[in-house]
Amino acid sequence: MPPPKDVVKIAIQMVGAIPQLIELQQTKPLASVLKDVCDAWSLPNAERYALQYADGRQTYITESNRGEIKNGSILQLTTSPDQEAERLYSGIQSNNLDVKTDSLKKLASLSQDVTFAQEFINRNGLKQIFSIVEEGNDTGEMLVHTLKAFMELMEHDFVSWETLSAAFIKKVVSYINMNAVDASIQQLSLSILENMVPTSRLLFELVKKEVTLDRLLTHLQVTDAQLQLKAMALLIALLLAATDAERRDMMDYLREKNIRQFIHKNIIHSSEPLGDEMAHYLYVLQSVSLNLCERRMRTSMDPYSQEQRELLQSLRQTAFESEGEAPASNFSTERRRSLCAKEFRKLGFMNNSNPAEDLRHAPPGLLALDNMVYFSRHTPNAYSRFVLENSSREDKHECPFARSSIQLTLILCEILHVGEPCSEVAQAFYPMFFGQDHFFEELFCICIQLVNKTWKEMRATQEDFDKVLQVVREQITRTLSLKPTSLELFKTRVNALNYSEILKLRQTERLHQEETLAVPVLELRERLKPELLELIRQQRLLHLCEGTLFRKISSRRRQDKLWYCRLSPNHKVLHYGDVEEGVHSPPIESLPEKIPVADMKMLLVGKECPHTKEKSSGKQNKDVLELAFSIVYDVEEYCLSFVAPTRYEVSSKGPLGRQAAASCPCQGTGGREGSCACVCPWGGSHSEGRGGWQGWHQGHLCSASPVLPLDGWAERALGQGDDKRANTDGPRCPAVHGAQAAAPRPGEHQHPRHTPSHPKAPQQLKLLL
């Protein structure tokens, strides 16, 4: 008979004593449990002791988190949090430097625990830390432990950052501005200021005043990668907290200091591989810079603005008024108006008598005018060639420069996400962005010439305008996906991807889709379906056992802490735990936490996840919601929450769920809810959900967990397109739908034509792939 759900078998150890093996009753008060443990070792004053995990972060066991204890957990008896907080509070005030340093080192370690942190803060411990920093002149090991302890204590949000004294902040700033300071101290100081900046306007202004951009640029130029990373983090925090005007001034100053060229040469093309954190910060810097175009993009042209009218006239003058010709101003008003209208028509404006009307739509607004003027001034030969070449064509075959420029500007804004808020997790930056000061304008200059080239290749007329721009959009997006390292390389590749190549790519994709609908293929697919499902199941289990690296993300800032989750080789237990940076496949023994698969109940995704509900509404982010999911387990419905590395690894819906039902004797009918008695290899059964069969297997891994992308080779082989996707609105098996976040690893993508290795893979499978 299985043990009751509220009883777990654990081991408790203590230094110098024989470990105790006990059955912990979760309904029994923790104080009574501690008394029984202390009595077994003849220890008086049980209230002076506490239990904590022996491995990992050694978290204290409390009434609120005791439900997380699992069968087989190893705990240790230690001093209670209040006793330990009192001891360390006295220790950090000691006159003995060795005692003080050891106490601060222990404090930095224990402060990660929320129970201890609260006890220490309640004793006014932060005041002692402030005193050590403000009054001390030490810049060695003791200061490192002090700053680290402060950071860990502030992570728990018991104390507001706004309570920090000006003296403390200036002391931390001084460590950044000093040259002869240990790199560890500077890293911690930069992290403290990074956390401080977003919390209040007053702190932002103080940090911005005390830590100059020149000083941050100095730290960016060091060889220490971690110091470089922390300096970039503070720079990004300052940019995000600044007003639009302040942000524009800061970016102008950074441009004067050639920060892009430095990043392009010394960070992106460094001999060291680029980490995820730095990639995210470069993405944010790129996004902030591109968003400076938003104001012009959302501003319509004002026909009464002298400056804007002059810019518009400069386009006409550059194209049509040569030095030897008399200017239009020498003609009569009527003739001048007629001549200008004719020239604006040749420029490609829809409303040639009043071209400002073409720029009244926002977006792209004045940004389109800026791009046209930039093109005419910086590449005048290409501009004149474009305009004059199309002026000499037949009316129906001329490519309208102005109309094309307006639409192209809008396309580039959409592709580059101009005006959209920064994602909290994205890392997709373009290396070529940092190789050019006027990136958006230079990209426009390349792409507007591409429009003219593609127009001629398609032999387009005015009626084909939208079709041409669709092809140009495809040319740009396909080339950007290759991540060219420079604009010159982008120009070469995008021009090589001509209209003929686009047609070939489209034809190949179309033929591939048609092949999957052929009758012989359909017949072969049905015959191979059982073997394919088994092959898929084995491949997914393999990736689950390999595991995935996740990042912890708080509501306040992007964390640099990592944790790993993987399935045990016998497929019965999910192991997870914290890992250090650089660890990609930790052994299963190093992951202290675990959840039996049999205890899993359901999967929550997106807004239903508790870790997305905890975030304030102002900080909600669409990307995080799309990547978030939680596994609900045990009778108390505890959750293990994830944020997947990419959308690829968190696709939670798909047609393969139907195959799971088909593999059961009941063929997915299930009868009444909970009435299906079918058993899969791990035990358990599947039920009917709300509103029809939902395909969730309770407490086991079924044979069709959608790890692979459902638009990949497996979906095509099984012939289940979007129009045949199973209804997945109801509860879903965490081992089925949550498994995908564990495989493949971040950065590893299965190509649709790559077949997983399997000794029994049928030869006929190659025909489908």
N, C-alpha and C positions, 0 to 999 in steps of 0.2 A: 504494500500500500504506500503510495507516495506521501512524503511529509506534507503537513499543512503549509499553505502559502505564506502564513505569517511566522514561519519558523525557518531560520537559515543556519546552516552548520558552518562555523568559523573557527579559526585558531587565534588565540591571544598570546602574545609573547611579551617578556620583560627581560631586560638585561640581568643575567645571573640567575635566572629561574627557568624551570622546566615549563615549556608552553602548555597552555590549557586548550583543550578541544571542547567546545561547548555548542549547544543548540540555543541560538539566540531567539527568544520570543519577542517579536516586534511590538506586541501589545504591552509588554512589561516595561514599566518606566525605566529610563536609562540609569537613573540614580540607583535603583535596585540591582540592575545588572552590574554596575560598578562595585557595589557593596559585596555582591557574591564573588566577583573576581578577586577583590582585595582580601576577602576572608579566606579564599582558597590559598593565597600566598601569605596569610597572616599579616596583612598590612593594615595598620590603623588609619583613621581619618580618610575614609574613602572619598569624601568630598574634595580632597586635594588632588585627586587623580582624574584622568580623562582617557578616552580611547581615541586613537587616530590610526589611519592606514599606515602600514609598515612600509609600503612601496609608493613610488610616484611622489606626489606633492605632499604626502603625509597630512592630509586634511583631518581636522578634528571631527569626531562623530558627535552630532547633536540630535536633538529630537526632530529637528526639521529635515535633516539629511540622512537619518538612519535608514530610511526606506531604500536607499541606494546600495546598501550592503547586500552582496550576493553570496550564494553558496560558495565555499572555498576561499573566501576572503581572509587575509591575514591582517590582524590588527595588533597594535602594541599599546601597552599601558604606559602612560607618560604623565607628566605634571599637567594639571588642569590649566586651561588658557588664562584664567585670572591669576593663578599663582605664577605662571611663567611671565605674564605681562608685568606683574609686580617686581619680579626678580630682575628682568631686563630694564625696567624703568629705573631701578636703583643702580644697575650696572653701568648704564650710559652716563650716569652722573659721578661715577667713581673718579678719584684722582689718579688711580693707577691706570696708566695708558694701555697696558696689556689687557686688563679687565674691561676697560671701556671699549677697546677695539673688538674684542671677542663678543661683547654684548651687542655691539652694533652689527657685527657679522651675523649673529644669530637672529637679531631683530629683522634684518633684511630678508632672511630666509622665511621666518615665521609670518611675516606681514602679508604674505600671499594668502593666508587663511583668513576668511572673513570674521570668524569667531574671535580669533586672537586679536585681529586688527581692531575690532570694536572695543575689546577690553583695554587694549593699550591706549587707544584714543580717549576712552572714558577717563583715564588717569592723567589726562592732559599731556600725553606723551609727545604729541606733535610740537608742543611748546619747547620741550627739551631739544628736539631735533632742530627747531629754528635757532635756538641759542647756540648749538654746536656750529651751525653754518655761519650765523651772523658774527659771532665773537671769535671763532677760531681762525687761525692762519694756516692750518695744516692743509696740504694738498696731496696727501698720500693715501694709503690704504684706508685709513679711518674715514676720510671724507668720501671715498667711493662707497663704502658701506652705508654711510649716513644718507647720501643722496639716493641710493638704491632703496633703502628702507622708506624714505619719504615718498618715492614714486609708487611703491607697492601699497602704502597706506592710502594714498590719494586715489588709487585705482578703484577703491570700494565706494567712493562717492559719499562718505560720511561727512566730509568737510568740504565746503565750497572753496574753490580756488581764489575767489575774491577776498577771502579772509587773510591771504598772505600779506605780510608787511612789505613796504617798499624797500626796507633794508635787506630783507631776505632775497627779494627779486634782484636787487642791484648786485648782491653778492654772487648770485648764480650767474648773472650776466657777466660779471668780472672774470669768471672762469673761462667764458667763451672768448672774451676780448684779450685775454692774456696769451702770450706765446709759449712760455715755458710751463705748461700745465700738462699733466698726464692725459693721454687721449681718452681714457675711460671716464675721467671727470668731465671732459668737454662733451662727450657723447651723452652722458646723463643730464648735463646742464641743458643741452639742446633739446632733449626729450621733455624735460620739465617745461621749458618755454613753449614747446610745440603744443603740449596739453593745455597750457595756460591761455594761449592766444584766443581760441574760439569761445572761451567762456564769458568774456565781457569786453565791451568796447574800451573801457579804461585800461585793462591789462594789454589789449592789442596795441593801443597807442604808446604805452610805456615800453613794451618790448620793441616796437618799431623804432622808437626813439633811441633806445639804448644799444640795440644790435643793428648796426648798419648793414645795408646790402653789400657794401664792399667787404665787410667782415665775413659775411656768409659766402661770398664768392671766394674768399681766401680759403675757407674750409672746404669748399667744393674742389679746390685744386690740389688737395693733399692726396697722398697715395693710400692712406688708410680708408678702406672701402666703407667701414662702419661709420666713421666720422663724416665721410662724404654723404652717406645715406641720411644721417641725422640732420646735417645741414640742409639737405634738399627737403627733408620733411618740414623743418621750420620755415623754410622759404615758401613752400606750398601753403602751409597754415596761414602765413601772413597774407599771401595773395587771396586766399579764399575768404579771409575775414575783412579784407579791405573793401571800401566803397568802390563804385565803378570808376570814379575820377582818380582815386588813390591807386587802384589797380592799373589803370592806364599809365599813370606817371611811373609806377614801379616797373612796368614792362618796358616803357621807353628807356628808362635808365639801364635796365638789364640788356636791352638791345645795343645801347651805346658801348657797353662793356663786352660785347660779343659773346654773351653767354651761350647762344645757340651753337656757335662754332666750337666753343670749348666743350660743350656737352657732346656734340657730334664726334669730336676727335678723341676726347679723353675718357668719356663714359660709355657711349654707345659702341665705339670701336676700340675699347680697352681690351687688353689681353685677358682680363678677368671676365667670366660670364656675367651677364646682367641678371641680377636677382629679381624676384617678383615684386618686392617692395619698390625698388628703384624704377622698374618698368611702370608701376602704377603712378609714381610721382611724375615720370616723364609724360605719361598719358594726361595727367591733370594739368601739367604745365602747357602741353599742346592745346588742350581744351580751353584753358583760360585765355591763352593767346588768341585762338581762333574766335572766341566769344567777344573779343574786342570789336569784331566786325558787326556784332549784332545791332548796335545802335544805328549804324548807317543802313543796315539791311532792313530795319523796321521803320525807317524814315522815308516818307514819300517826298517826291520832288516838289519844291515850292516854286511855282512859275513866277513869283514876284521876287525871288531871291536873286540879286545881281550876281553873286558868286556862282550860284548853280547855273544861271543862264550863260555866264562866261565859259564855264566848263563845257557846256553843251555846244556852244559856238566853236570852241577850240577843236572839237572833233571834225566839224565841217571845214574849218580853215586849214587844218593839217592835211586833210585829204584832197582839197580842191583848189586852194589858193596858193599858187607858187609865187616865188619872189618877184618874177617878172610881170605878173598879172596885176591889174588894178583891183584894189579891194572892193568888195560889194558895197561898201559905204559910200563910194563915189557915184553910185547910180541913184536914180529916183527911188522914192519909197516903194512904189508899186513894183518896179522892176526888181529892186533888191529883195522884196518879199517873195516874188515869184521865183527868183534865182535860188534863194535859200530853201524854199519848199522843194524845189527840184533836187537840190543837192542832199537834203535830208531824206528824200525818197530813195536816192541812190545809196545813202548810208544804211537803208533798211529800216527806217522808222515807219510804223504803221500810220501814225498821224503826222504826215510830213509838214502840214501847215502849223501845227503846234506840237512838236516832238516831246515836250515836257509831259504830255498826257500819257505817253508810253511808259513813263517812269513814275506814274502815280501809284502803281500797285506795289504794296509792301507786304511781305518780302517779294523781290530782292531790293526794291527801293533805290536809294542813292548808291548802294554798294555796286550795282550794275554800272552806274555812271562812273564811279571811281575806277572800276576795272577797265572800262573802255578808254578812259583818259590815260590810265597807266600804260595800257597797250600802245596807244598812239604816241606817247612820249618816250617810252623806253625801247620800243621796237618799231620806230617810224617806218622803216622799209617794209616790214611784214604787214603793218597796218595799211599802208598805201597800196601795197600789192593786193591785199584782200579786197579793199573797197573798189579799186579801179578795175580789177579783174572781173568782178561781178557787175560793175556798171556797164561793161561792154557785152555782157551776155544778153540773150533774149530774155524778155521780162519774166517768162514763166520758169526759167532755169537759173535765175540769179539767187545767190545765197544771201539773205538779208543780214547784214552785220549786226545792226542794233538789236533786232528782234532775237537773233541767235545769242547775242551777248547777254541779254536780259534773262533768257531762259537758261542759258548755261550757268550763269551766276546762281540762279535758284537751285539747279541740279547740284552744283558744288557745295552749296550750303547744306543741302539735304545729305549728301554723301559724307561730308565732314562734320555733321551734327552741330553746325553753328547755331548758337542760341539755346542749346539744350544743356541742362545741368550736368555736372560731372558725375559719373558713376562712382560708387564707393569701392568697387572691386575691379573695374576694367583695367586692362594692361595694354590695350591695342593702340599703340602710338605708331606713327610713321617715321622711320629713321630719317627720311629725306626732309622732313619738316625742320629738323634742327640744322640742316646744312644750308639754309637760306633765310635771310632776314625778312624778305617780303614774299613769304611762301604762297599765300593765297593769290596774290596778284600774279606771281610768276607761273603758278599752276594754271591760272586763267589764260595767260598768254599762250601756253602750250596747247591748251584744250580748245581755244577758239580757232586756232589754226587747224586743229584736228577736225573741227566741225566743217570747215571749208573743204578739207581733203576728203572727208567721208561724203559730203554733199556731192562732190564730183564723181566719186566712185559709185554712188548710188544713182547718178544721173537724175537727181531729184528735181522736182518742181515745187512751187509754193504749197501745193496740196500735200506734199510729202514731208512737210516741216516736222511734224510730231514724230514721224517714223525715224527721221534722221537723228533727232535728239535722243530717241530711245536707244538707237544703236550707239551713239556717243556715250550715253550713260553706261551702257554695258561695257564699252571699251575702257572707260575710266575705272569702273569698279573691278573688272577682271584684272586690270594692270595693278591697281592699288593692292589687291589681295596678294600679289607677289612680293609685297613689301620692298620695293626698290630703294636702294640706299641713297640715291641722289636724284635730283630733278632731271639731269641729263639721261640717266638710266631709265627713268620713267618715260621721258620723251621718246627714247629709242624703242622701248617696248610697246608703248601705246600706238606708235605709228606703224610698228610691225603688225599689230593686231588690226589689220585693215578689214574692210567690209566683207571681202571674200573669206577671210579667216573666221569672222563672226558667223557667216552663213554655214561654214563647214562645222563649226562647233554646235550650232543650233541643229543642223541636220543630223549630226551624230547623236545628240541627245534625243531628238525626235525618233530616230530609227531604234534607238535602245528602248524607248517606251513602247514602240509598236511591236518590237520583238517579244516583249513580255506578254503581249496580248494574243500572239499567234496560237492557233489551236494545238499544234504539236508541243509547244512549250507548256501550255496549260496542262496537257495530259501528263507530260513528263514531271511537271511540278507536283501534281497530285500524287504521283507514284513515289517521288522522292521525299515528300513532306515528312513522314515519320523519321527518316534518317536525318533530315535537316534539323528537325526540332531537337533531336538528341545531340547533334553536333553543336547546336547553339547553346543548349543547356550546359554541356560540358565546358564550352568556352567561357560562358558567363560565370560559372562556378570557379573556374581557374582565375579569372580577374578578381572575383570577390575575395579569394584566398590571398591574392597578391596585395590587395588593399589600396587605399588612396590617402594622400596627404591633404589635410584641410587647414585653413587658417581661421583663427578666432577673430571675430569682428564684434567690437562693442558698439554701443549707441553713440559714443562720443568721438571715436577716432578709429582709424584702421590699425589693427594690432599686428605685431610681428611675431606673435606666438603661434606655434604649429601643433597640430595633433594628428594622429594617424588612426585609421580604423581598418580592420581586416577580419575576414571570416576564418575560423579555425579549419584545419585540414579535414576534420570529420564533419564539417558543415553544421555543427550544433551550437557554436558559441561565437558571438561577435566580440572581438577584442579591440580595445581602443585606449589611448593614453597620449600624454604630451610627449613631443619629441623636439630635439634641437634642430636649428637651421642646418641644412646640408645632409640630413638623414633622410634617405629616400625609401628605404625598405627595411624598417627595423624588425628584428626578430620578434616573434609572437610573445616570447617570454618577457620582453621589455615593455609590453603594453599591460599595465596593471588592472585596468578596468575591463569588465566583460558583462555581456548580456546573453543569457541563453536564448536561442532562436525560439524555443517553445514559449517564452514569455512575451514575445512580440504580438501586438494586437492589431495595429493599423498604422498607416502612413498619413501624415498631414503634409500638405504642400502650400506654398505661397502664404497668403494672409492668414491661413488657419494655424500656422506654426506659432507656438508660444514665444519664440525668440524674435519674431517680427512684430508681435503684438506689444512686446515690452518696449520697443522703440517708440519714441515720440513721433507724432504724425508729421512734424516738420522735417524729420530726418528720414522718413520713409523713402525708399529708392526702388524704382521699378526693377532694376537689375537684381537687387538683393532678393526681392520678392519672387522673381522668376527662378532664382537659384536655391531658395530656401526649402528645406523639408525636415520633418521630424519623425522619428520612430517612437511610437507609443508602446510602452511595455509594462508588464506586471499588472496586478489587480488595482493598484493605486493610480494607474495611468501616468507613470513617470515618462518623461520624454528625453530622448537623445537627439539633439538638434544639430543640423548641418547647414553649411552654405557651400554648395558645390563649386569647384574651381571654374567651370564653364557651363554654358547652356547645353553643350553636347552631352555632358555627363549627368544631366538632371531631367532629361526628357521623361516625363512621368506618365504619358498616355500613349497608347498605340494598339495595333490590331493583334499583337501576339497574345494578349490576354485570353482571346477566344480559343487559342490553341491549348492553353492550360486547361480549360474546361473540357475540350475535346479529348484530352488525354485521360480524363476520369471515366469510370464506367457509366456514370449517368449522362455523359456527353454534354455536360454543362447545363442540364435542365434543373437539377437541384431540388425540384419540388418546392415545398414550403421553405421559408427562411429557416436555415439551420437544420433542415431535415436530411441533407445529403450526408451519407455515411462513407463516401469514397475516401480512401486513404492514399496519400502520396508517399514516396520513399522515406520521408522524415516524420511521418505520422501527422495526425490532424486531418481536417476535412475542409471542404470549401462550401461556402454558403451562398444563398441568393441575397443580394443586397437590396437597397431601396429601389424600387422601380425596375425590376428585371435583373437578370444575372449580371453581377459586377465582377466576378472572377477574383475573389480574394481568398487566399488560403491562410487559415489561422495557424500561426506558429510554425511555419515551415517554408522551405524554399521550393517553389514549384518549378516545373520544367520550362517555363517560358518567361523568366524574368527579363524585362527589356533592357539589357545592358547596352546592346548595340543600337546605333541610331536607327529609328524605324523607317527612315527613308533610304536606308543603305541596302546592301546586298541581300540581307536576310528577308527584308520586306518584299523586295522584288522577286526573290525566289519563291516566296509563299503566296505572292499575288494579292497582297492585302494593302490596297492604297488608302488614301485619306477617306475615300467615300465608303470604306468598309471598316473603319475603326470601331472598336468595341466601345460601348458606353462605359465610362469609368468615373461617373459622378459619385458613386458610393464609396464605401470603405475599400481600401486597397491593401494588399499584403505588403508589409514593409520589406520583407525579404524578397518580394518580387519587384516592386516598383522602386524601393529605396536602394536596391542593389546597384542600380546603374551608377550611382554617385561614386562607387568604389572602383569602377573600371570603365574605360582604361584610365591610366594615370594622367595627371595634368600634362598637357602637351603631346600626348600620344593619341593619335586618331587612326581608327581603322579605315582604310580606303575601301570603298565599295567593292573593289575587285580583289582585295586581299582575303584569301581563305584562311581561317584559323587552322593551325596544325592539329591534326587529329588522325590517329592510326587507321580509323575506319572510314575516313572520308571517301565517299563513292566517287568513282571516276566520272560518272555522269554530271557531278556537281560542276566540273570544269566547263561543261557545255553551257550552263546557266551563267557562269561568271565571266 
